[in-house]
Amino acid sequence: MKSLRLAPWILTLALPACTHTNTDANAAAPEAAAETASGDAAAAGDASTGTAATDSTTAAANAAGSGNTETAGTDAAAKASADAANASGSSETGPAGATNGPTSANAAAGTTSGTPAANKNAAPSAAAAAGTGPASTQPCLNPSEAPFANCRPFRTGMIKMDPLLDAQKPIGEIHESGWTMATDVLIGSVDPEWVGAYHLKSGSFTWWLKIPESMTAPAEIFGSWAIIPLRDGRLLKVETQTGKQLWESRLSRFVTAKTTLSGNVLLAYSTDQKLYAIDFQTGQHLWVYDTGTTANLLLRAGSGPVVAGSEVIFGTTEGDVRSVSLNSGKENWRLDPSREDFRFKDVVGEIGLGNHQIYVARSDGLVFAVDTLHRPSDVLWKETFPSVTSSSYRDGTYVVGCINGDLIALQAGTGRQLWKVNIGESIKTITIGEKAIFVGGSEGRIMAVSGANGQILWHDDLEGIVTRQPVVVDDQIYFATGLKVLYGYKVM
């Protein structure tokens, strides 16, 4: 099966129907959990609308422009001694091979179904269920139609990683780490104490790794290895096919932005605004650059570092863009196109790399381009929009999403607006494909938009808050919710 790791853009693909059932590999799960999984899948049908779970915290964060926030004051060392044993590098071979036997899916949610919930050393249940077959309706291709009239999606199915959690639908359930594709397995966290690899073809988990703290961002895949960020500030390097831990690296605070690999240098930007260069083979720190900023409230949509030649370019919570040497961490330059009337100026989404240019979006609505060929003293162009919550770049087009639901495509070289469409809620994720742009909203609305003219192709409303970026597998794109359900759609 051909698979792609999610990048800031995707290729146009197509999807097989997602019809997973519990297999023998899941036999260790209690019968009650399996019955719950299949029952939920049958009841789910092909529901194309739903109410997004939210709470006052999420609503307040949306008002700030990101869909959520993180505090940078987490003590990374407080539990170091207690967690040392858990970080030994060993992994479970799967629920059937877990040393102490599996707990049920119900146990992970705090209830029991014939299995004690107290055993914290046992891997969570591997019970995952699929729901729907391919949707038969067509996308809305008539530009004269109202934006959301008759725009039904090509939904191909769903995978429920925790059926009981989905059945209970706890208010405000948000698991931002989501899922990442690595060859033929989805890697993510089913339970705050476990990372697992879910094999799509077999419909079962192939390995489990116990973690001392929850994940704070999606795993990043580099070849045969995954980098897993934890809330206590650790980064784990893990083999994607076995779950074997190779090393751990401790940072002063945790990571929510994407990590980047350039050659043998792994770049990680922590929530206390420090940029780390880490030897990818050993996990040792090569250098650390401290921005000196003191902001304690950070937007989860903050961008990760990008590499342009021998430079590492990144943005800060103060809204400035900086360049440091990839080899030494020494600062090359910084640029701040100031706008003083906003509290939040975080650089969000993706910093786009063009022809000796970078394209930057800030949460205060400022979008601009910088010439990196020479030491920059000013911007090439800048535009102002409602508060920006996400951005993505591909092939000369920079797409930004706003808190008011506007999705705007810009010609990257000039800043000229190509088109604009409104999706009806604050935009959380943007994924650019060859023909379509896939958008995730802060309240569960997802949408495919034509990259050529912004025409809405289809939309769906999921029963839960959408996590980070979607995952592309062959001809399917999967959107994950905080309730650990992945919804599959055909990519046109």
C-alpha positions in Angstrom: 0.0 0.0 0.0 1.4 3.3 -1.0 1.4 5.8 1.8 2.4 9.4 2.4 3.5 11.2 5.6 1.4 14.3 6.0 3.3 17.4 5.0 2.0 21.0 4.8 0.6 19.9 1.4 -0.6 16.7 0.0 -0.8 15.0 -3.4 -4.2 14.3 -5.0 -5.1 10.8 -4.2 -8.1 8.4 -4.0 -9.4 6.1 -1.1 -10.5 2.5 -0.5 -13.5 2.1 1.8 -12.4 2.0 5.4 -14.0 -1.2 6.7 -12.0 -2.4 9.7 -13.2 -5.1 12.0 -11.7 -6.7 15.1 -9.3 -9.4 14.1 -7.5 -12.1 15.9 -4.8 -9.6 16.8 -7.4 -7.9 18.9 -8.6 -11.0 20.6 -7.0 -10.0 23.9 -9.6 -7.2 24.2 -12.6 -8.1 26.4 -15.7 -9.2 24.6 -17.7 -6.3 26.1 -15.2 -3.8 24.6 -15.5 -5.5 21.2 -19.3 -5.5 21.3 -19.2 -1.8 22.2 -16.9 -1.1 19.2 -19.1 -2.9 16.7 -22.3 -1.5 18.1 -20.9 2.0 17.9 -19.9 1.5 14.3 -23.3 0.3 13.4 -25.0 3.1 15.1 -22.8 5.7 13.7 -23.9 4.9 10.1 -22.9 7.8 7.8 -23.8 10.7 10.0 -22.7 13.7 8.1 -23.7 16.3 10.7 -23.0 16.5 14.3 -22.4 18.8 17.3 -18.8 19.6 18.1 -17.8 19.0 21.7 -16.5 22.1 23.3 -16.2 23.9 26.6 -15.6 27.4 27.9 -11.8 27.0 27.8 -11.9 26.1 24.1 -14.3 28.9 23.3 -12.0 31.4 25.1 -9.0 30.0 23.2 -10.9 30.4 19.9 -11.5 34.0 20.7 -7.8 34.4 21.0 -7.4 33.3 17.4 -5.9 29.9 17.5 -8.5 27.4 18.6 -6.5 26.6 21.7 -3.6 27.8 23.9 -0.8 26.3 25.9 0.9 27.7 29.0 4.7 27.5 28.9 5.1 27.1 32.7 5.0 23.3 32.8 7.8 21.9 35.0 9.8 19.6 32.8 11.9 18.2 35.6 9.4 17.8 38.4 8.8 14.1 37.7 12.2 13.2 36.3 13.1 10.6 38.9 9.7 9.0 39.0 9.6 8.7 35.2 13.1 7.3 34.7 11.9 3.7 34.8 9.2 4.4 32.2 11.7 5.8 29.7 13.8 2.7 29.5 13.2 2.3 25.8 11.3 -0.9 25.9 8.0 -1.3 24.0 5.0 -3.6 24.1 4.5 -5.9 21.1 0.7 -5.3 21.1 -2.3 -6.0 23.3 -2.0 -9.8 22.9 1.6 -9.7 23.9 1.4 -7.2 26.8 3.1 -8.5 29.9 0.3 -7.8 32.2 -2.5 -8.3 29.8 -4.7 -5.6 28.2 -7.2 -3.4 29.8 -10.5 -2.8 28.0 -11.4 0.3 26.0 -13.8 1.0 28.8 -11.1 0.9 31.4 -9.2 3.7 29.6 -12.3 5.8 29.9 -12.6 5.2 33.6 -15.3 2.5 33.6 -15.2 -1.3 33.6 -16.7 -4.0 31.5 -15.4 -7.2 33.2 -11.8 -5.9 33.3 -10.2 -3.9 36.1 -9.4 -0.3 35.2 -6.7 0.1 37.8 -3.9 -1.8 35.9 -1.8 1.1 34.5 1.0 -1.1 33.3 -1.2 -2.9 30.7 -1.6 -1.7 27.2 -5.0 -0.2 26.2 -7.5 -2.2 24.2 -6.8 -2.6 20.5 -10.5 -2.5 19.8 -10.9 -0.2 16.8 -14.0 -0.1 14.6 -15.0 1.2 11.3 -18.4 2.5 10.3 -19.4 3.6 6.9 -19.1 2.8 3.3 -18.5 5.2 0.5 -20.9 8.1 0.2 -23.0 8.0 -2.9 -23.8 11.7 -3.2 -21.8 14.1 -5.4 -20.0 17.2 -4.4 -21.5 20.6 -5.1 -20.0 21.7 -8.4 -22.6 24.3 -9.3 -21.2 27.8 -8.4 -24.7 29.2 -8.2 -25.6 27.1 -5.2 -25.5 28.4 -1.7 -22.2 27.6 0.0 -23.5 24.7 2.0 -26.4 23.5 0.0 -26.1 19.9 -1.3 -22.4 19.7 -0.6 -22.2 16.2 0.6 -18.8 14.6 1.0 -17.2 11.4 -0.3 -17.0 9.8 3.2 -15.5 6.4 2.9 -15.6 5.2 6.5 -14.4 5.8 10.0 -12.0 4.2 12.5 -12.9 4.4 16.2 -9.7 4.1 18.3 -11.7 4.3 21.5 -15.3 3.3 20.9 -16.5 3.9 24.5 -15.0 7.4 24.5 -16.8 8.2 21.3 -20.1 6.8 22.7 -19.8 8.9 25.9 -18.6 12.1 24.0 -17.2 13.9 27.1 -17.5 17.6 26.8 -14.3 19.4 25.9 -12.4 16.3 25.0 -9.4 17.5 23.0 -6.4 15.3 22.1 -4.2 17.6 20.0 -1.5 15.0 19.2 -3.7 13.3 16.6 -2.3 10.6 14.2 0.6 10.4 11.8 1.1 7.9 8.9 4.4 5.9 8.8 4.5 3.6 5.8 1.5 1.3 6.7 0.7 2.2 10.3 -0.9 5.1 12.0 1.1 6.3 15.0 -0.6 8.1 17.8 -1.9 8.1 21.4 -5.1 6.1 22.2 -4.5 6.7 25.9 -2.4 9.4 27.7 -0.1 6.7 28.9 0.3 4.8 25.7 1.5 5.4 22.1 0.5 2.8 19.6 0.9 1.8 15.9 -2.4 0.9 14.2 -2.1 -1.2 11.0 -4.7 -0.1 8.6 -4.9 -3.3 6.5 -5.2 -5.6 9.4 -7.3 -3.3 11.6 -5.1 -4.0 14.7 -2.4 -2.4 16.7 1.1 -3.8 16.0 3.0 -2.3 19.0 2.5 -0.3 22.2 5.0 2.0 23.9 4.3 3.2 27.5 5.0 6.9 27.9 5.4 8.8 31.2 3.5 11.9 30.0 0.9 12.6 27.3 1.9 13.7 23.8 1.7 17.4 23.0 1.9 17.4 19.2 1.7 14.8 16.4 4.6 12.4 16.0 6.9 13.5 13.2 8.1 10.8 10.8 11.6 10.8 9.4 12.2 7.7 7.3 11.9 4.7 9.7 11.8 6.7 12.8 9.3 8.8 14.7 9.9 11.8 17.0 7.3 11.8 19.8 7.0 15.0 22.0 5.9 14.6 25.6 4.4 17.1 28.0 7.4 16.8 30.4 9.7 18.2 27.8 11.1 14.9 26.4 11.5 14.0 22.8 11.5 10.3 22.1 13.0 8.7 18.9 11.1 5.5 18.2 11.3 2.9 15.4 8.0 3.2 13.5 7.6 -0.6 12.7 8.6 -2.0 16.1 8.0 0.8 18.7 11.6 0.4 20.0 12.8 3.6 21.7 16.3 4.6 20.5 16.8 7.7 22.7 15.2 10.4 24.6 16.3 14.1 24.7 15.2 16.5 27.4 14.2 20.1 26.7 13.4 22.8 29.2 9.8 22.8 28.1 7.5 20.8 25.9 7.0 21.1 22.1 3.8 21.9 20.3 5.2 23.0 16.9 6.5 20.7 14.2 10.0 19.4 14.5 12.3 19.6 11.5 15.1 17.4 10.3 18.0 18.8 8.2 20.7 16.2 7.5 21.6 14.9 10.9 20.2 17.9 12.8 16.8 17.7 14.4 15.4 21.2 15.2 12.8 21.5 18.0 11.2 24.8 19.2 10.0 24.6 22.8 7.1 26.5 24.3 9.5 28.7 26.3 10.9 30.0 23.0 14.1 28.1 22.8 15.3 26.5 19.6 17.2 23.2 20.0 19.5 21.6 17.5 19.8 17.9 18.4 22.0 15.1 16.9 19.4 12.8 15.2 21.6 9.7 15.8 22.4 10.2 19.5 19.8 12.7 20.9 22.6 14.9 22.2 22.1 18.7 22.1 24.3 20.4 19.6 23.3 24.0 20.5 20.4 26.0 22.0 19.3 29.4 20.9 17.2 31.3 23.5 15.0 34.0 22.0 14.8 35.8 25.3 11.0 36.3 25.1 9.0 35.8 28.3 5.5 35.2 27.0 3.6 32.6 29.1 0.6 32.2 26.9 1.3 30.5 23.6 -0.9 29.7 20.7 -1.0 26.0 19.7 -1.0 27.1 16.1 2.6 28.4 16.4 4.8 27.5 13.4 7.8 25.3 13.6 11.3 26.1 12.3 12.2 25.8 8.6 15.6 25.4 6.9 16.7 27.5 4.0 20.3 26.5 3.0 22.5 27.0 6.0 19.8 29.1 7.9 17.1 28.1 10.3 14.2 30.5 10.2 11.4 30.7 12.8 9.0 33.1 14.4 8.4 34.2 18.0 5.4 35.1 20.1 6.5 38.7 19.8 5.8 38.5 16.0 9.4 38.9 14.8 11.1 36.5 12.4 14.7 35.3 13.1 17.4 33.5 11.3 20.2 31.6 13.0 23.0 29.5 11.6 22.2 25.8 11.2 25.8 24.9 12.2 26.3 27.1 15.2 23.0 28.6 16.3 24.4 32.1 16.0 21.8 34.7 15.1 22.1 36.0 11.5 19.2 38.5 11.5 15.8 39.4 12.8 12.9 41.4 11.4 9.8 42.7 13.1 7.2 44.4 11.0 5.6 45.9 14.1 1.8 46.1 14.7 1.2 47.3 18.2 -2.6 47.1 18.5 -2.8 43.3 19.1 -1.9 41.2 22.1 -1.2 38.0 20.2 1.4 38.3 17.4 2.5 34.7 17.3 3.8 33.5 13.9 1.2 30.8 13.1 0.7 27.9 10.6 3.5 27.3 8.2 6.4 29.6 7.2 6.5 29.2 3.4 9.7 28.9 1.5 9.9 30.3 -2.1 12.6 31.6 -4.4 14.9 33.2 -1.8 11.7 34.4 0.0 9.8 33.4 3.0 6.1 34.0 3.6 4.8 34.5 7.1 1.4 34.8 8.8 0.8 36.2 12.3 -2.1 35.8 14.7 -2.7 39.6 14.6 -3.7 39.3 10.9 -0.4 40.5 9.4 0.8 38.5 6.4 4.1 39.4 4.8 7.0 38.3 2.6 10.7 38.6 3.3 13.7 38.4 0.9 16.3 36.1 2.5 19.0 36.4 -0.2 20.4 39.5 1.5 20.2 40.5 5.2 16.6 41.8 5.2 15.8 45.3 6.6 12.2 45.4 5.5 9.4 43.3 4.0 8.7 42.8 0.3 5.0 43.2 0.8 2.5 42.9 3.6 -1.3 42.6 3.9 -3.6 42.7 6.8 -6.6 40.3 7.4 -8.8 39.3 10.4 -6.8 37.4 13.0 -5.0 34.5 11.2 -5.2 31.1 12.8 -3.4 28.9 10.1 -1.4 29.1 6.9 0.1 26.8 4.3 2.3 27.2 1.2 2.6 25.4 -2.1 3.9 26.2 -5.6 3.8 29.9 -5.4 0.5 30.2 -3.5 0.2 31.1 0.2 -3.1 30.2 1.8 -4.2 31.7 5.1 -7.2 30.9 7.3 -8.8 33.4 9.7 -10.7 33.4 12.9 -13.8 34.6 11.1 -13.8 31.6 8.7 -12.2 33.4 5.7 -9.9 31.2 3.6 -7.7 33.4 1.4 -5.3 32.4 -1.4 -2.5 34.9 -2.1 0.0 35.0 -4.9 3.1 34.5 -2.8 5.5 36.7 -4.9 3.3 39.8 -4.8 0.7 39.3 -2.0 -2.1 39.7 -4.5 -5.4 38.1 -3.5 -6.4 35.3 -5.8 -9.7 34.3 -4.2 -11.5 34.2 -0.8 -14.2 31.9 0.6 -15.8 31.6 4.1 -16.2 28.2 5.7 -18.5 29.3 8.5 -16.2 28.9 11.5 -12.7 29.6 12.6 -10.1 27.8 10.5 -7.7 25.4 12.3 -5.9 23.4 9.6 -5.1 23.9 5.9 -3.8 21.1 3.7 -3.0 21.9 0.1 -3.3 19.2 -2.5 -2.9 19.2 -6.3 -6.5 20.2 -7.0 -8.2 20.8 -3.7 -7.4 22.5 -0.4 -8.7 20.6 2.6 -9.7 22.7 5.6 -10.5 21.8 9.2 -12.6 24.2 11.4 -12.3 24.8 15.1 -15.7 23.3 15.8 -15.5 20.2 13.6 -16.5 21.4 10.1 -14.2 20.1 7.4 -14.2 21.1 3.8 -12.7 20.6 0.4 -12.2 23.8 -1.7 -11.0 24.1 -5.3 -7.4 25.4 -5.3 -8.1 27.1 -8.6 -11.0 29.4 -7.6 -12.0 28.7 -4.0 -15.2 27.0 -4.9 -16.5 24.7 -2.2 -16.5 21.1 -3.4 -17.9 19.4 -0.3 -18.1 19.8 3.5 -18.9 17.7 6.5 -19.5 18.3 10.2 -17.9 15.9 12.5 -18.9 14.9 16.0 -15.9 16.4 17.8 -13.1 18.9 17.6 -10.7 18.4 14.8 -7.1 17.7 15.8 -4.0 19.2 14.0 -3.4 18.2 10.4 -5.2 15.3 8.6 -3.5 12.2 7.4 -3.2 11.0 3.8 -3.1 7.3 3.0 -3.2 6.2 -0.6 -6.5 7.7 -2.0 -7.9 8.7 1.4 -7.6 11.6 3.7 -8.4 11.0 7.4 -9.5 13.8 9.7 -9.1 12.9 13.4 -11.2 14.3 16.3 -10.5 14.7 19.9 -12.8 11.7 20.5 -10.1 9.5 18.7 -12.3 8.9 15.7 -10.7 9.1 12.2 -13.1 10.0 9.3 -12.0 8.9 5.9 -12.8 10.8 2.6 -12.0 10.2 -1.0 -9.5 12.6 -2.4 -10.6 14.0 -5.8 
